[in-house]
Amino acid sequence: MGTLNVNLLAVAAVGMVLAGCQSTRFDNDGMDRVTPRPAPLQSAPSGSVTQSQLPPPGGASQFPTAPTTGNGAAPGAQGTQVASLPPANAPDVTAGSVAGVWNASLAGQTCKIATPQTKFGQGYRAGPLRCPGELANLSSWAVSGKQLTLYDAAGGTVARLYSSGSSRFDGQTSGGQNVSLSR
C-alpha cells in the first residue's frame, strides 16, 4: 500500500508539471504580444504672461512694532547690541520648552540642533548636525529669564536668542549674524 501512495503522488506531480506546460504564456508562435502605447496627453491651455508694477504695501499696520528696552528708548541707543536686549513681549524661557530637536537657520543655510536636557558645561549639552559658521562650534545651552544662550566648548557665547513664538527663537550670533531656531 505504501508504493501505491508513492506512485499516485508521482503521477499527480507529473500531471501538474504537464498542466503548467499548457499555459499560453509560454507560446511563441512568432507573434510578439506588445501592449499598445497610451495616447499622448493634450497640453493644458496656458494664459498670456503680463508685466506690471506691484501695488504699494498696505501700510505700516502690517508690520510688528519695533522692540523697546522697557524704558521707551530705542534698542542700541547707548551702544548696546540689539541682540542682547529682550523684546518687550518675549516670554520667559524654560529648559523644558527648549529641549528637543530644532531646525537652525544661519546666513541662509540650515541645519539641525539637538538640545537634550543632559547637564553639561554652563547648562545642558547641545548637538549641532552639519551646522554652518559659528553654530558648528556649539556644545551647550542655557536659559536665563527670557534669553536662550548657546555656548561653545570653551564656554564662550555663540549666540543669544529670544522666543518669538511657541516654537521659534530668533537672535544673533556673537559675530552679529541673524540666527533662528524653529520646529
Secondary structure, DSSP 8 states (H G I E B T S, - for coil): -HHHHHHHHHHHHHHHHHHHHT-GGG--SS-----------------------------GGGS------SSS--TTTTS--GGGS--TT-----HHHH-EEEEEEETTEEEEEEE---EETTEEE-EEES--GGGGGEEEEEEETTEEEEEETTS-EEEEEEEEETTEEEEEETTS-EEEEE-
